[in-house]
Amino acid sequence: MTFRRSLLALSALAALALPGLAQAQSNDPSFRLNNRGNSPIREVYVSSTNVNNWGPDRLGANVLPPGQSLTIRLPRGQCMNDIRIVWQNGQSSERRGVTTCHFTDLNVPR
C-alpha cells in the first residue's frame, strides 16, 4: 500500500470514529457549525470548559437556517470547549469537553 493510500485509509477511519466531525488541518480551535437539521438554530453558545457560564449567543438576533453554516472563531489555545445549540422550538443540546482543535466542521444535529 502506498503512503498516500495509507493516509486516505486513516482519514476514512477517523471520520467513522467521530460522526458529525470533519478532521482539522491545523491546531486552530475555530470551526464551522453546519446546520444539518430540519429546523433553524436560534442560539449558539461556545465557551471554554474552564468557564462556568455560556457567554453571549454567537448568533445574536440572527438564526441559522437548515443547510447553512456559521464559523465560530476561538482564540488559539482554547481547544477544550462546551457547545450549546438551541433550536427554533426551544429544545437544546449540549456537548461538553469538546476538543475543537481536532476538527474543522461540526454537523448538527448529529
C-alpha positions as a LaTeX table, in Angstrom:
\begin{tabular}{lrrr}
\hline
Residue & $x$ (\AA) & $y$ (\AA) & $z$ (\AA) \\
\hline
Met1 & 0.00 & 0.00 & 0.00 \\
Thr2 & 1.38 & 3.41 & $-0.91$ \\
Phe3 & 1.88 & 6.16 & 1.63 \\
Arg4 & $-0.92$ & 8.21 & 0.05 \\
Arg5 & $-3.38$ & 5.30 & 0.26 \\
Ser6 & $-2.39$ & 4.73 & 3.89 \\
Leu7 & $-3.18$ & 8.36 & 4.71 \\
Leu8 & $-6.52$ & 8.16 & 2.92 \\
Ala9 & $-7.41$ & 4.99 & 4.81 \\
Leu10 & $-6.52$ & 6.60 & 8.15 \\
Ser11 & $-8.62$ & 9.67 & 7.28 \\
Ala12 & $-11.59$ & 7.46 & 6.46 \\
Leu13 & $-11.26$ & 5.60 & 9.77 \\
Ala14 & $-11.04$ & 8.85 & 11.72 \\
Ala15 & $-14.19$ & 10.15 & 10.01 \\
Leu16 & $-16.05$ & 6.99 & 11.03 \\
Ala17 & $-14.88$ & 7.27 & 14.63 \\
Leu18 & $-16.16$ & 10.85 & 15.02 \\
Pro19 & $-19.60$ & 11.15 & 13.40 \\
Gly20 & $-20.57$ & 14.71 & 12.57 \\
Leu21 & $-16.96$ & 15.94 & 12.70 \\
Ala22 & $-14.50$ & 16.69 & 9.92 \\
Gln23 & $-10.83$ & 16.39 & 10.83 \\
Ala24 & $-8.84$ & 19.55 & 11.46 \\
Gln25 & $-5.95$ & 20.52 & 9.25 \\
Ser26 & $-4.24$ & 22.57 & 11.99 \\
Asn27 & $-4.34$ & 23.32 & 15.71 \\
Asp28 & $-6.80$ & 26.20 & 15.20 \\
Pro29 & $-9.72$ & 25.74 & 17.66 \\
Ser30 & $-12.12$ & 27.65 & 15.38 \\
Phe31 & $-14.65$ & 25.56 & 13.46 \\
Arg32 & $-17.64$ & 25.74 & 11.12 \\
Leu33 & $-21.04$ & 24.82 & 12.61 \\
Asn34 & $-23.24$ & 23.24 & 9.91 \\
Asn35 & $-27.00$ & 23.08 & 10.47 \\
Arg36 & $-27.96$ & 19.68 & 9.03 \\
Gly37 & $-31.31$ & 19.65 & 10.84 \\
Asn38 & $-34.78$ & 20.47 & 9.56 \\
Ser39 & $-35.26$ & 23.46 & 11.84 \\
Pro40 & $-33.42$ & 26.78 & 12.23 \\
Ile41 & $-30.95$ & 27.14 & 15.07 \\
Arg42 & $-32.00$ & 30.03 & 17.32 \\
Glu43 & $-28.96$ & 30.27 & 19.62 \\
Val44 & $-25.35$ & 29.03 & 19.64 \\
Tyr45 & $-23.05$ & 29.18 & 22.66 \\
Val46 & $-19.41$ & 28.10 & 22.76 \\
Ser47 & $-17.28$ & 28.61 & 25.85 \\
Ser48 & $-14.09$ & 27.23 & 27.28 \\
Thr49 & $-14.63$ & 24.26 & 29.58 \\
Asn50 & $-12.77$ & 26.33 & 32.21 \\
Val51 & $-15.57$ & 28.95 & 32.29 \\
Asn52 & $-18.76$ & 28.49 & 34.33 \\
Asn53 & $-21.09$ & 30.41 & 32.01 \\
Trp54 & $-22.05$ & 30.18 & 28.34 \\
Gly55 & $-21.23$ & 33.77 & 27.41 \\
Pro56 & $-23.02$ & 35.56 & 24.57 \\
Asp57 & $-25.20$ & 33.94 & 21.93 \\
Arg58 & $-22.99$ & 33.68 & 18.81 \\
Leu59 & $-25.98$ & 34.30 & 16.52 \\
Gly60 & $-27.23$ & 37.44 & 18.25 \\
Ala61 & $-30.55$ & 38.47 & 16.66 \\
Asn62 & $-30.00$ & 36.07 & 13.72 \\
Val63 & $-30.92$ & 32.42 & 13.20 \\
Leu64 & $-29.02$ & 29.69 & 11.35 \\
Pro65 & $-31.38$ & 28.16 & 8.75 \\
Pro66 & $-31.17$ & 24.48 & 7.75 \\
Gly67 & $-28.36$ & 23.89 & 5.27 \\
Gln68 & $-26.42$ & 26.99 & 6.38 \\
Ser69 & $-23.14$ & 27.32 & 8.27 \\
Leu70 & $-21.63$ & 29.63 & 10.88 \\
Thr71 & $-17.91$ & 29.99 & 11.50 \\
Ile72 & $-17.10$ & 30.02 & 15.22 \\
Arg73 & $-13.83$ & 31.88 & 15.86 \\
Leu74 & $-12.00$ & 30.93 & 19.03 \\
Pro75 & $-8.70$ & 32.14 & 20.48 \\
Arg76 & $-5.65$ & 29.98 & 19.84 \\
Gly77 & $-5.03$ & 27.57 & 22.66 \\
Gln78 & $-8.71$ & 27.34 & 23.67 \\
Cys79 & $-9.08$ & 23.75 & 22.48 \\
Met80 & $-11.40$ & 22.35 & 25.18 \\
Asn81 & $-14.87$ & 23.84 & 24.75 \\
Asp82 & $-18.50$ & 23.32 & 25.67 \\
Ile83 & $-21.09$ & 23.83 & 22.91 \\
Arg84 & $-24.80$ & 24.54 & 23.36 \\
Ile85 & $-27.30$ & 24.66 & 20.47 \\
Val86 & $-30.87$ & 25.95 & 20.91 \\
Trp87 & $-33.29$ & 25.08 & 18.11 \\
Gln88 & $-36.20$ & 27.25 & 16.94 \\
Asn89 & $-38.68$ & 25.19 & 19.02 \\
Gly90 & $-36.67$ & 25.83 & 22.22 \\
Gln91 & $-35.13$ & 22.36 & 22.53 \\
Ser92 & $-31.41$ & 22.40 & 23.21 \\
Ser93 & $-28.46$ & 20.06 & 23.02 \\
Glu94 & $-25.09$ & 20.34 & 24.70 \\
Arg95 & $-21.69$ & 18.82 & 24.08 \\
Arg96 & $-19.21$ & 19.20 & 26.91 \\
Gly97 & $-15.44$ & 18.90 & 26.80 \\
Val98 & $-15.18$ & 19.01 & 23.01 \\
Thr99 & $-11.62$ & 19.27 & 21.67 \\
Thr100 & $-12.29$ & 21.73 & 18.85 \\
Cys101 & $-8.66$ & 21.73 & 17.71 \\
His102 & $-9.27$ & 18.23 & 16.29 \\
Phe103 & $-11.88$ & 19.13 & 13.66 \\
Thr104 & $-12.88$ & 21.83 & 11.18 \\
Asp105 & $-16.64$ & 21.18 & 10.88 \\
Leu106 & $-19.32$ & 20.24 & 13.38 \\
Asn107 & $-22.53$ & 18.95 & 11.79 \\
Val108 & $-25.63$ & 19.19 & 13.95 \\
Pro109 & $-27.94$ & 17.55 & 14.91 \\
Arg110 & $-25.53$ & 14.56 & 14.79 \\
\hline
\end{tabular}
